[in-house]
Amino acid sequence: MAMHHVATFCGNCNCGCPELYYDHDAPEDKRVVITDDFGQRIQMSLDQWNDLVAEAKAGNLENLGAAPVPA
């Protein structure tokens, strides 16, 4: 079975936007695949993906690009 396409992030151009796949045939710790527009990819387990989604839903990733606040 080939990788199952889940989502394309951006999709408003033909520049090779990042994409999300699920690979049923990969080892369990590498089934979630994210490709970028430079031809690279990362792989993670479904548990790791679910942790990332939970962090995003909790709002913990909203200020990712903001400058750190001095302690």
mmCIF file of the N, C-alpha and C atoms, coordinates in Angstrom:
data_MODEL
# 
_entry.id   MODEL 
# 
loop_
_atom_site.group_PDB 
_atom_site.id 
_atom_site.type_symbol 
_atom_site.label_atom_id 
_atom_site.label_alt_id 
_atom_site.label_comp_id 
_atom_site.label_asym_id 
_atom_site.label_entity_id 
_atom_site.label_seq_id 
_atom_site.pdbx_PDB_ins_code 
_atom_site.Cartn_x 
_atom_site.Cartn_y 
_atom_site.Cartn_z 
_atom_site.occupancy 
_atom_site.B_iso_or_equiv 
_atom_site.pdbx_formal_charge 
_atom_site.auth_seq_id 
_atom_site.auth_comp_id 
_atom_site.auth_asym_id 
_atom_site.auth_atom_id 
_atom_site.pdbx_PDB_model_num 
ATOM 1   N N  . MET A 1 1  ? 0.852  -1.191 0.000  1.00 0.00 ? 1  MET A N  1 
ATOM 2   C CA . MET A 1 1  ? 0.000  0.000  0.000  1.00 0.00 ? 1  MET A CA 1 
ATOM 3   C C  . MET A 1 1  ? 0.887  1.239  0.000  1.00 0.00 ? 1  MET A C  1 
ATOM 4   N N  . ALA A 1 2  ? 0.584  2.173  -0.827 1.00 0.00 ? 2  ALA A N  1 
ATOM 5   C CA . ALA A 1 2  ? 1.340  3.421  -0.907 1.00 0.00 ? 2  ALA A CA 1 
ATOM 6   C C  . ALA A 1 2  ? 0.966  4.335  0.257  1.00 0.00 ? 2  ALA A C  1 
ATOM 7   N N  . MET A 1 3  ? 1.750  5.377  0.420  1.00 0.00 ? 3  MET A N  1 
ATOM 8   C CA . MET A 1 3  ? 1.433  6.346  1.465  1.00 0.00 ? 3  MET A CA 1 
ATOM 9   C C  . MET A 1 3  ? 0.091  7.005  1.163  1.00 0.00 ? 3  MET A C  1 
ATOM 10  N N  . HIS A 1 4  ? -0.681 7.231  2.207  1.00 0.00 ? 4  HIS A N  1 
ATOM 11  C CA . HIS A 1 4  ? -1.984 7.867  2.088  1.00 0.00 ? 4  HIS A CA 1 
ATOM 12  C C  . HIS A 1 4  ? -1.811 9.370  2.325  1.00 0.00 ? 4  HIS A C  1 
ATOM 13  N N  . HIS A 1 5  ? -2.168 10.174 1.338  1.00 0.00 ? 5  HIS A N  1 
ATOM 14  C CA . HIS A 1 5  ? -2.079 11.632 1.466  1.00 0.00 ? 5  HIS A CA 1 
ATOM 15  C C  . HIS A 1 5  ? -3.169 12.125 2.406  1.00 0.00 ? 5  HIS A C  1 
ATOM 16  N N  . VAL A 1 6  ? -2.782 12.930 3.399  1.00 0.00 ? 6  VAL A N  1 
ATOM 17  C CA . VAL A 1 6  ? -3.727 13.442 4.391  1.00 0.00 ? 6  VAL A CA 1 
ATOM 18  C C  . VAL A 1 6  ? -4.019 14.924 4.159  1.00 0.00 ? 6  VAL A C  1 
ATOM 19  N N  . ALA A 1 7  ? -2.960 15.737 3.958  1.00 0.00 ? 7  ALA A N  1 
ATOM 20  C CA . ALA A 1 7  ? -3.165 17.185 3.825  1.00 0.00 ? 7  ALA A CA 1 
ATOM 21  C C  . ALA A 1 7  ? -2.000 17.824 3.086  1.00 0.00 ? 7  ALA A C  1 
ATOM 22  N N  . THR A 1 8  ? -2.294 18.953 2.437  1.00 0.00 ? 8  THR A N  1 
ATOM 23  C CA . THR A 1 8  ? -1.279 19.819 1.843  1.00 0.00 ? 8  THR A CA 1 
ATOM 24  C C  . THR A 1 8  ? -1.358 21.145 2.559  1.00 0.00 ? 8  THR A C  1 
ATOM 25  N N  . PHE A 1 9  ? -0.210 21.638 3.022  1.00 0.00 ? 9  PHE A N  1 
ATOM 26  C CA . PHE A 1 9  ? -0.171 22.909 3.744  1.00 0.00 ? 9  PHE A CA 1 
ATOM 27  C C  . PHE A 1 9  ? 0.261  23.992 2.784  1.00 0.00 ? 9  PHE A C  1 
ATOM 28  N N  . CYS A 1 10 ? -0.586 24.928 2.538  1.00 0.00 ? 10 CYS A N  1 
ATOM 29  C CA . CYS A 1 10 ? -0.456 26.024 1.584  1.00 0.00 ? 10 CYS A CA 1 
ATOM 30  C C  . CYS A 1 10 ? -1.301 25.652 0.386  1.00 0.00 ? 10 CYS A C  1 
ATOM 31  N N  . GLY A 1 11 ? -0.729 24.992 -0.577 1.00 0.00 ? 11 GLY A N  1 
ATOM 32  C CA . GLY A 1 11 ? -1.489 24.547 -1.731 1.00 0.00 ? 11 GLY A CA 1 
ATOM 33  C C  . GLY A 1 11 ? -1.902 25.641 -2.686 1.00 0.00 ? 11 GLY A C  1 
ATOM 34  N N  . ASN A 1 12 ? -1.428 26.863 -2.464 1.00 0.00 ? 12 ASN A N  1 
ATOM 35  C CA . ASN A 1 12 ? -1.804 27.986 -3.315 1.00 0.00 ? 12 ASN A CA 1 
ATOM 36  C C  . ASN A 1 12 ? -0.776 28.268 -4.401 1.00 0.00 ? 12 ASN A C  1 
ATOM 37  N N  . CYS A 1 13 ? 0.136  27.329 -4.590 1.00 0.00 ? 13 CYS A N  1 
ATOM 38  C CA . CYS A 1 13 ? 1.196  27.541 -5.579 1.00 0.00 ? 13 CYS A CA 1 
ATOM 39  C C  . CYS A 1 13 ? 1.658  26.178 -6.095 1.00 0.00 ? 13 CYS A C  1 
ATOM 40  N N  . ASN A 1 14 ? 2.623  26.200 -6.970 1.00 0.00 ? 14 ASN A N  1 
ATOM 41  C CA . ASN A 1 14 ? 3.225  24.961 -7.461 1.00 0.00 ? 14 ASN A CA 1 
ATOM 42  C C  . ASN A 1 14 ? 4.676  24.874 -7.005 1.00 0.00 ? 14 ASN A C  1 
ATOM 43  N N  . CYS A 1 15 ? 4.918  25.260 -5.750 1.00 0.00 ? 15 CYS A N  1 
ATOM 44  C CA . CYS A 1 15 ? 6.294  25.310 -5.252 1.00 0.00 ? 15 CYS A CA 1 
ATOM 45  C C  . CYS A 1 15 ? 6.663  24.081 -4.426 1.00 0.00 ? 15 CYS A C  1 
ATOM 46  N N  . GLY A 1 16 ? 5.822  23.065 -4.405 1.00 0.00 ? 16 GLY A N  1 
ATOM 47  C CA . GLY A 1 16 ? 6.128  21.888 -3.611 1.00 0.00 ? 16 GLY A CA 1 
ATOM 48  C C  . GLY A 1 16 ? 5.805  22.092 -2.151 1.00 0.00 ? 16 GLY A C  1 
ATOM 49  N N  . CYS A 1 17 ? 4.618  22.481 -1.851 1.00 0.00 ? 17 CYS A N  1 
ATOM 50  C CA . CYS A 1 17 ? 4.201  22.788 -0.485 1.00 0.00 ? 17 CYS A CA 1 
ATOM 51  C C  . CYS A 1 17 ? 4.380  21.588 0.441  1.00 0.00 ? 17 CYS A C  1 
ATOM 52  N N  . PRO A 1 18 ? 4.579  21.836 1.739  1.00 0.00 ? 18 PRO A N  1 
ATOM 53  C CA . PRO A 1 18 ? 4.662  20.736 2.705  1.00 0.00 ? 18 PRO A CA 1 
ATOM 54  C C  . PRO A 1 18 ? 3.388  19.894 2.672  1.00 0.00 ? 18 PRO A C  1 
ATOM 55  N N  . GLU A 1 19 ? 3.558  18.580 2.857  1.00 0.00 ? 19 GLU A N  1 
ATOM 56  C CA . GLU A 1 19 ? 2.424  17.670 2.825  1.00 0.00 ? 19 GLU A CA 1 
ATOM 57  C C  . GLU A 1 19 ? 2.517  16.670 3.970  1.00 0.00 ? 19 GLU A C  1 
ATOM 58  N N  . LEU A 1 20 ? 1.368  16.172 4.377  1.00 0.00 ? 20 LEU A N  1 
ATOM 59  C CA . LEU A 1 20 ? 1.259  15.189 5.447  1.00 0.00 ? 20 LEU A CA 1 
ATOM 60  C C  . LEU A 1 20 ? 0.737  13.885 4.862  1.00 0.00 ? 20 LEU A C  1 
ATOM 61  N N  . TYR A 1 21 ? 1.414  12.780 5.201  1.00 0.00 ? 21 TYR A N  1 
ATOM 62  C CA . TYR A 1 21 ? 1.037  11.452 4.720  1.00 0.00 ? 21 TYR A CA 1 
ATOM 63  C C  . TYR A 1 21 ? 0.971  10.486 5.900  1.00 0.00 ? 21 TYR A C  1 
ATOM 64  N N  . TYR A 1 22 ? 0.246  9.388  5.702  1.00 0.00 ? 22 TYR A N  1 
ATOM 65  C CA . TYR A 1 22 ? 0.269  8.273  6.651  1.00 0.00 ? 22 TYR A CA 1 
ATOM 66  C C  . TYR A 1 22 ? 0.716  7.042  5.872  1.00 0.00 ? 22 TYR A C  1 
ATOM 67  N N  . ASP A 1 23 ? 1.793  6.409  6.334  1.00 0.00 ? 23 ASP A N  1 
ATOM 68  C CA . ASP A 1 23 ? 2.371  5.249  5.651  1.00 0.00 ? 23 ASP A CA 1 
ATOM 69  C C  . ASP A 1 23 ? 2.044  3.990  6.443  1.00 0.00 ? 23 ASP A C  1 
ATOM 70  N N  . HIS A 1 24 ? 1.047  3.258  5.993  1.00 0.00 ? 24 HIS A N  1 
ATOM 71  C CA . HIS A 1 24 ? 0.594  2.045  6.681  1.00 0.00 ? 24 HIS A CA 1 
ATOM 72  C C  . HIS A 1 24 ? 1.668  0.963  6.718  1.00 0.00 ? 24 HIS A C  1 
ATOM 73  N N  . ASP A 1 25 ? 2.583  0.975  5.755  1.00 0.00 ? 25 ASP A N  1 
ATOM 74  C CA . ASP A 1 25 ? 3.595  -0.072 5.643  1.00 0.00 ? 25 ASP A CA 1 
ATOM 75  C C  . ASP A 1 25 ? 4.888  0.239  6.406  1.00 0.00 ? 25 ASP A C  1 
ATOM 76  N N  . ALA A 1 26 ? 5.028  1.441  6.909  1.00 0.00 ? 26 ALA A N  1 
ATOM 77  C CA . ALA A 1 26 ? 6.253  1.827  7.622  1.00 0.00 ? 26 ALA A CA 1 
ATOM 78  C C  . ALA A 1 26 ? 6.257  1.227  9.028  1.00 0.00 ? 26 ALA A C  1 
ATOM 79  N N  . PRO A 1 27 ? 7.443  1.143  9.642  1.00 0.00 ? 27 PRO A N  1 
ATOM 80  C CA . PRO A 1 27 ? 7.484  0.729  11.045 1.00 0.00 ? 27 PRO A CA 1 
ATOM 81  C C  . PRO A 1 27 ? 6.604  1.663  11.871 1.00 0.00 ? 27 PRO A C  1 
ATOM 82  N N  . GLU A 1 28 ? 6.070  1.155  12.967 1.00 0.00 ? 28 GLU A N  1 
ATOM 83  C CA . GLU A 1 28 ? 5.100  1.914  13.754 1.00 0.00 ? 28 GLU A CA 1 
ATOM 84  C C  . GLU A 1 28 ? 5.628  3.278  14.193 1.00 0.00 ? 28 GLU A C  1 
ATOM 85  N N  . ASP A 1 29 ? 6.930  3.393  14.436 1.00 0.00 ? 29 ASP A N  1 
ATOM 86  C CA . ASP A 1 29 ? 7.482  4.668  14.903 1.00 0.00 ? 29 ASP A CA 1 
ATOM 87  C C  . ASP A 1 29 ? 7.790  5.648  13.773 1.00 0.00 ? 29 ASP A C  1 
ATOM 88  N N  . LYS A 1 30 ? 7.415  5.287  12.528 1.00 0.00 ? 30 LYS A N  1 
ATOM 89  C CA . LYS A 1 30 ? 7.702  6.148  11.376 1.00 0.00 ? 30 LYS A CA 1 
ATOM 90  C C  . LYS A 1 30 ? 6.521  6.267  10.427 1.00 0.00 ? 30 LYS A C  1 
ATOM 91  N N  . ARG A 1 31 ? 5.318  6.073  10.898 1.00 0.00 ? 31 ARG A N  1 
ATOM 92  C CA . ARG A 1 31 ? 4.162  6.038  9.995  1.00 0.00 ? 31 ARG A CA 1 
ATOM 93  C C  . ARG A 1 31 ? 3.644  7.408  9.573  1.00 0.00 ? 31 ARG A C  1 
ATOM 94  N N  . VAL A 1 32 ? 3.820  8.417  10.394 1.00 0.00 ? 32 VAL A N  1 
ATOM 95  C CA . VAL A 1 32 ? 3.389  9.765  10.023 1.00 0.00 ? 32 VAL A CA 1 
ATOM 96  C C  . VAL A 1 32 ? 4.556  10.428 9.307  1.00 0.00 ? 32 VAL A C  1 
ATOM 97  N N  . VAL A 1 33 ? 4.314  10.900 8.082  1.00 0.00 ? 33 VAL A N  1 
ATOM 98  C CA . VAL A 1 33 ? 5.377  11.465 7.246  1.00 0.00 ? 33 VAL A CA 1 
ATOM 99  C C  . VAL A 1 33 ? 4.993  12.883 6.847  1.00 0.00 ? 33 VAL A C  1 
ATOM 100 N N  . ILE A 1 34 ? 5.909  13.814 7.100  1.00 0.00 ? 34 ILE A N  1 
ATOM 101 C CA . ILE A 1 34 ? 5.729  15.197 6.659  1.00 0.00 ? 34 ILE A CA 1 
ATOM 102 C C  . ILE A 1 34 ? 6.845  15.505 5.680  1.00 0.00 ? 34 ILE A C  1 
ATOM 103 N N  . THR A 1 35 ? 6.477  15.928 4.472  1.00 0.00 ? 35 THR A N  1 
ATOM 104 C CA . THR A 1 35 ? 7.466  16.324 3.472  1.00 0.00 ? 35 THR A CA 1 
ATOM 105 C C  . THR A 1 35 ? 7.489  17.849 3.400  1.00 0.00 ? 35 THR A C  1 
ATOM 106 N N  . ASP A 1 36 ? 8.653  18.396 3.061  1.00 0.00 ? 36 ASP A N  1 
ATOM 107 C CA . ASP A 1 36 ? 8.724  19.847 2.908  1.00 0.00 ? 36 ASP A CA 1 
ATOM 108 C C  . ASP A 1 36 ? 8.951  20.210 1.443  1.00 0.00 ? 36 ASP A C  1 
ATOM 109 N N  . ASP A 1 37 ? 9.025  21.489 1.171  1.00 0.00 ? 37 ASP A N  1 
ATOM 110 C CA . ASP A 1 37 ? 9.163  21.944 -0.207 1.00 0.00 ? 37 ASP A CA 1 
ATOM 111 C C  . ASP A 1 37 ? 10.612 21.900 -0.701 1.00 0.00 ? 37 ASP A C  1 
ATOM 112 N N  . PHE A 1 38 ? 11.523 21.321 0.096  1.00 0.00 ? 38 PHE A N  1 
ATOM 113 C CA . PHE A 1 38 ? 12.910 21.171 -0.311 1.00 0.00 ? 38 PHE A CA 1 
ATOM 114 C C  . PHE A 1 38 ? 13.268 19.706 -0.560 1.00 0.00 ? 38 PHE A C  1 
ATOM 115 N N  . GLY A 1 39 ? 12.264 18.829 -0.545 1.00 0.00 ? 39 GLY A N  1 
ATOM 116 C CA . GLY A 1 39 ? 12.500 17.422 -0.799 1.00 0.00 ? 39 GLY A CA 1 
ATOM 117 C C  . GLY A 1 39 ? 12.876 16.608 0.431  1.00 0.00 ? 39 GLY A C  1 
ATOM 118 N N  . GLN A 1 40 ? 12.848 17.224 1.592  1.00 0.00 ? 40 GLN A N  1 
ATOM 119 C CA . GLN A 1 40 ? 13.169 16.523 2.830  1.00 0.00 ? 40 GLN A CA 1 
ATOM 120 C C  . GLN A 1 40 ? 11.893 15.969 3.457  1.00 0.00 ? 40 GLN A C  1 
ATOM 121 N N  . ARG A 1 41 ? 12.063 15.067 4.429  1.00 0.00 ? 41 ARG A N  1 
ATOM 122 C CA . ARG A 1 41 ? 10.899 14.526 5.114  1.00 0.00 ? 41 ARG A CA 1 
ATOM 123 C C  . ARG A 1 41 ? 11.266 14.145 6.532  1.00 0.00 ? 41 ARG A C  1 
ATOM 124 N N  . ILE A 1 42 ? 10.276 14.191 7.387  1.00 0.00 ? 42 ILE A N  1 
ATOM 125 C CA . ILE A 1 42 ? 10.436 13.689 8.745  1.00 0.00 ? 42 ILE A CA 1 
ATOM 126 C C  . ILE A 1 42 ? 9.392  12.606 8.935  1.00 0.00 ? 42 ILE A C  1 
ATOM 127 N N  . GLN A 1 43 ? 9.711  11.678 9.806  1.00 0.00 ? 43 GLN A N  1 
ATOM 128 C CA . GLN A 1 43 ? 8.789  10.596 10.105 1.00 0.00 ? 43 GLN A CA 1 
ATOM 129 C C  . GLN A 1 43 ? 8.654  10.506 11.618 1.00 0.00 ? 43 GLN A C  1 
ATOM 130 N N  . MET A 1 44 ? 7.436  10.219 12.081 1.00 0.00 ? 44 MET A N  1 
ATOM 131 C CA . MET A 1 44 ? 7.190  10.092 13.509 1.00 0.00 ? 44 MET A CA 1 
ATOM 132 C C  . MET A 1 44 ? 6.090  9.076  13.749 1.00 0.00 ? 44 MET A C  1 
ATOM 133 N N  . SER A 1 45 ? 5.967  8.674  14.987 1.00 0.00 ? 45 SER A N  1 
ATOM 134 C CA . SER A 1 45 ? 4.908  7.729  15.343 1.00 0.00 ? 45 SER A CA 1 
ATOM 135 C C  . SER A 1 45 ? 3.575  8.465  15.445 1.00 0.00 ? 45 SER A C  1 
ATOM 136 N N  . LEU A 1 46 ? 2.509  7.716  15.428 1.00 0.00 ? 46 LEU A N  1 
ATOM 137 C CA . LEU A 1 46 ? 1.191  8.312  15.585 1.00 0.00 ? 46 LEU A CA 1 
ATOM 138 C C  . LEU A 1 46 ? 1.055  8.933  16.974 1.00 0.00 ? 46 LEU A C  1 
ATOM 139 N N  . ASP A 1 47 ? 1.671  8.327  17.992 1.00 0.00 ? 47 ASP A N  1 
ATOM 140 C CA . ASP A 1 47 ? 1.643  8.911  19.345 1.00 0.00 ? 47 ASP A CA 1 
ATOM 141 C C  . ASP A 1 47 ? 2.338  10.271 19.360 1.00 0.00 ? 47 ASP A C  1 
ATOM 142 N N  . GLN A 1 48 ? 3.486  10.384 18.690 1.00 0.00 ? 48 GLN A N  1 
ATOM 143 C CA . GLN A 1 48 ? 4.183  11.666 18.619 1.00 0.00 ? 48 GLN A CA 1 
ATOM 144 C C  . GLN A 1 48 ? 3.341  12.699 17.888 1.00 0.00 ? 48 GLN A C  1 
ATOM 145 N N  . TRP A 1 49 ? 2.701  12.289 16.801 1.00 0.00 ? 49 TRP A N  1 
ATOM 146 C CA . TRP A 1 49 ? 1.825  13.188 16.050 1.00 0.00 ? 49 TRP A CA 1 
ATOM 147 C C  . TRP A 1 49 ? 0.679  13.669 16.935 1.00 0.00 ? 49 TRP A C  1 
ATOM 148 N N  . ASN A 1 50 ? 0.062  12.750 17.666 1.00 0.00 ? 50 ASN A N  1 
ATOM 149 C CA . ASN A 1 50 ? -1.049 13.126 18.538 1.00 0.00 ? 50 ASN A CA 1 
ATOM 150 C C  . ASN A 1 50 ? -0.609 14.085 19.628 1.00 0.00 ? 50 ASN A C  1 
ATOM 151 N N  . ASP A 1 51 ? 0.607  13.929 20.144 1.00 0.00 ? 51 ASP A N  1 
ATOM 152 C CA . ASP A 1 51 ? 1.146  14.887 21.120 1.00 0.00 ? 51 ASP A CA 1 
ATOM 153 C C  . ASP A 1 51 ? 1.296  16.265 20.492 1.00 0.00 ? 51 ASP A C  1 
ATOM 154 N N  . LEU A 1 52 ? 1.803  16.324 19.269 1.00 0.00 ? 52 LEU A N  1 
ATOM 155 C CA . LEU A 1 52 ? 1.963  17.590 18.562 1.00 0.00 ? 52 LEU A CA 1 
ATOM 156 C C  . LEU A 1 52 ? 0.613  18.267 18.335 1.00 0.00 ? 52 LEU A C  1 
ATOM 157 N N  . VAL A 1 53 ? -0.369 17.494 17.918 1.00 0.00 ? 53 VAL A N  1 
ATOM 158 C CA . VAL A 1 53 ? -1.716 18.036 17.696 1.00 0.00 ? 53 VAL A CA 1 
ATOM 159 C C  . VAL A 1 53 ? -2.295 18.562 19.005 1.00 0.00 ? 53 VAL A C  1 
ATOM 160 N N  . ALA A 1 54 ? -2.108 17.833 20.101 1.00 0.00 ? 54 ALA A N  1 
ATOM 161 C CA . ALA A 1 54 ? -2.611 18.273 21.405 1.00 0.00 ? 54 ALA A CA 1 
ATOM 162 C C  . ALA A 1 54 ? -1.962 19.596 21.826 1.00 0.00 ? 54 ALA A C  1 
ATOM 163 N N  . GLU A 1 55 ? -0.663 19.730 21.594 1.00 0.00 ? 55 GLU A N  1 
ATOM 164 C CA . GLU A 1 55 ? 0.031  20.981 21.917 1.00 0.00 ? 55 GLU A CA 1 
ATOM 165 C C  . GLU A 1 55 ? -0.536 22.141 21.087 1.00 0.00 ? 55 GLU A C  1 
ATOM 166 N N  . ALA A 1 56 ? -0.796 21.871 19.814 1.00 0.00 ? 56 ALA A N  1 
ATOM 167 C CA . ALA A 1 56 ? -1.360 22.912 18.946 1.00 0.00 ? 56 ALA A CA 1 
ATOM 168 C C  . ALA A 1 56 ? -2.763 23.296 19.405 1.00 0.00 ? 56 ALA A C  1 
ATOM 169 N N  . LYS A 1 57 ? -3.588 22.310 19.721 1.00 0.00 ? 57 LYS A N  1 
ATOM 170 C CA . LYS A 1 57 ? -4.954 22.594 20.175 1.00 0.00 ? 57 LYS A CA 1 
ATOM 171 C C  . LYS A 1 57 ? -4.969 23.368 21.484 1.00 0.00 ? 57 LYS A C  1 
ATOM 172 N N  . ALA A 1 58 ? -3.970 23.123 22.338 1.00 0.00 ? 58 ALA A N  1 
ATOM 173 C CA . ALA A 1 58 ? -3.881 23.818 23.626 1.00 0.00 ? 58 ALA A CA 1 
ATOM 174 C C  . ALA A 1 58 ? -3.352 25.241 23.465 1.00 0.00 ? 58 ALA A C  1 
ATOM 175 N N  . GLY A 1 59 ? -2.943 25.608 22.238 1.00 0.00 ? 59 GLY A N  1 
ATOM 176 C CA . GLY A 1 59 ? -2.446 26.956 21.987 1.00 0.00 ? 59 GLY A CA 1 
ATOM 177 C C  . GLY A 1 59 ? -0.973 27.132 22.289 1.00 0.00 ? 59 GLY A C  1 
ATOM 178 N N  . ASN A 1 60 ? -0.283 26.052 22.587 1.00 0.00 ? 60 ASN A N  1 
ATOM 179 C CA . ASN A 1 60 ? 1.123  26.146 22.974 1.00 0.00 ? 60 ASN A CA 1 
ATOM 180 C C  . ASN A 1 60 ? 2.071  26.408 21.814 1.00 0.00 ? 60 ASN A C  1 
ATOM 181 N N  . LEU A 1 61 ? 1.579  26.399 20.594 1.00 0.00 ? 61 LEU A N  1 
ATOM 182 C CA . LEU A 1 61 ? 2.440  26.645 19.433 1.00 0.00 ? 61 LEU A CA 1 
ATOM 183 C C  . LEU A 1 61 ? 2.118  27.967 18.746 1.00 0.00 ? 61 LEU A C  1 
ATOM 184 N N  . GLU A 1 62 ? 1.182  28.716 19.283 1.00 0.00 ? 62 GLU A N  1 
ATOM 185 C CA . GLU A 1 62 ? 0.728  29.936 18.626 1.00 0.00 ? 62 GLU A CA 1 
ATOM 186 C C  . GLU A 1 62 ? 1.784  31.022 18.549 1.00 0.00 ? 62 GLU A C  1 
ATOM 187 N N  . ASN A 1 63 ? 2.684  31.095 19.495 1.00 0.00 ? 63 ASN A N  1 
ATOM 188 C CA . ASN A 1 63 ? 3.704  32.146 19.507 1.00 0.00 ? 63 ASN A CA 1 
ATOM 189 C C  . ASN A 1 63 ? 5.072  31.619 19.117 1.00 0.00 ? 63 ASN A C  1 
ATOM 190 N N  . LEU A 1 64 ? 5.074  30.611 18.279 1.00 0.00 ? 64 LEU A N  1 
ATOM 191 C CA . LEU A 1 64 ? 6.309  29.941 17.884 1.00 0.00 ? 64 LEU A CA 1 
ATOM 192 C C  . LEU A 1 64 ? 7.327  30.921 17.299 1.00 0.00 ? 64 LEU A C  1 
ATOM 193 N N  . GLY A 1 65 ? 6.904  31.872 16.504 1.00 0.00 ? 65 GLY A N  1 
ATOM 194 C CA . GLY A 1 65 ? 7.825  32.814 15.867 1.00 0.00 ? 65 GLY A CA 1 
ATOM 195 C C  . GLY A 1 65 ? 8.104  34.060 16.670 1.00 0.00 ? 65 GLY A C  1 
ATOM 196 N N  . ALA A 1 66 ? 7.482  34.205 17.814 1.00 0.00 ? 66 ALA A N  1 
ATOM 197 C CA . ALA A 1 66 ? 7.685  35.394 18.648 1.00 0.00 ? 66 ALA A CA 1 
ATOM 198 C C  . ALA A 1 66 ? 9.042  35.333 19.346 1.00 0.00 ? 66 ALA A C  1 
ATOM 199 N N  . ALA A 1 67 ? 9.605  36.503 19.597 1.00 0.00 ? 67 ALA A N  1 
ATOM 200 C CA . ALA A 1 67 ? 10.888 36.565 20.314 1.00 0.00 ? 67 ALA A CA 1 
ATOM 201 C C  . ALA A 1 67 ? 10.677 36.079 21.740 1.00 0.00 ? 67 ALA A C  1 
ATOM 202 N N  . PRO A 1 68 ? 11.650 35.358 22.300 1.00 0.00 ? 68 PRO A N  1 
ATOM 203 C CA . PRO A 1 68 ? 11.514 34.891 23.681 1.00 0.00 ? 68 PRO A CA 1 
ATOM 204 C C  . PRO A 1 68 ? 11.487 36.057 24.657 1.00 0.00 ? 68 PRO A C  1 
ATOM 205 N N  . VAL A 1 69 ? 10.718 35.901 25.702 1.00 0.00 ? 69 VAL A N  1 
ATOM 206 C CA . VAL A 1 69 ? 10.605 36.921 26.740 1.00 0.00 ? 69 VAL A CA 1 
ATOM 207 C C  . VAL A 1 69 ? 11.747 36.700 27.738 1.00 0.00 ? 69 VAL A C  1 
ATOM 208 N N  . PRO A 1 70 ? 12.539 37.741 28.015 1.00 0.00 ? 70 PRO A N  1 
ATOM 209 C CA . PRO A 1 70 ? 13.642 37.573 28.975 1.00 0.00 ? 70 PRO A CA 1 
ATOM 210 C C  . PRO A 1 70 ? 13.122 37.147 30.336 1.00 0.00 ? 70 PRO A C  1 
ATOM 211 N N  . ALA A 1 71 ? 13.873 36.281 31.000 1.00 0.00 ? 71 ALA A N  1 
ATOM 212 C CA . ALA A 1 71 ? 13.465 35.780 32.322 1.00 0.00 ? 71 ALA A CA 1 
ATOM 213 C C  . ALA A 1 71 ? 13.746 36.778 33.409 1.00 0.00 ? 71 ALA A C  1 
# 
